[in-house]
Amino acid sequence: RLQLPKRPQDFIQIQVNRDRRGYLTVTATNHSVVPVHGVRVDVSILQQNRTYRTTVSIPELIAPNASARSITSLGPFASDDIVRRNVRFRVGSASVAP
């Protein structure tokens, strides 16, 4: 419980996919034993030799072993391969739900 805010990446798995229009969706899965909320995902996108950084928030409560998804305005990306090569992400922060 005390480790989650200090090392959220050890407890929350992030998956990034494209929706049918090519925009990124970010899914956070809570692998801890406590509910979490306020997940923030740091996203870096390499485009034309520049790196753009942004944060995606998933504010809702995520129960243990459950997932929540955020639909973003990042994109559109032409293929999953472009996303794999050019998008990096990590859990920036998360809180234990009260």
Buried (B, 14 or more C-beta within 10 A) or exposed (E): EEEBBEEBEEBBEBEBEBEEEBBBBBBBBBEBEEBBBBBBBBBEBEEEEEEEEEEBBBEBBBEEEEBBEBEBEBBEBEEEEBBEEEBEBEBBBBBBBE
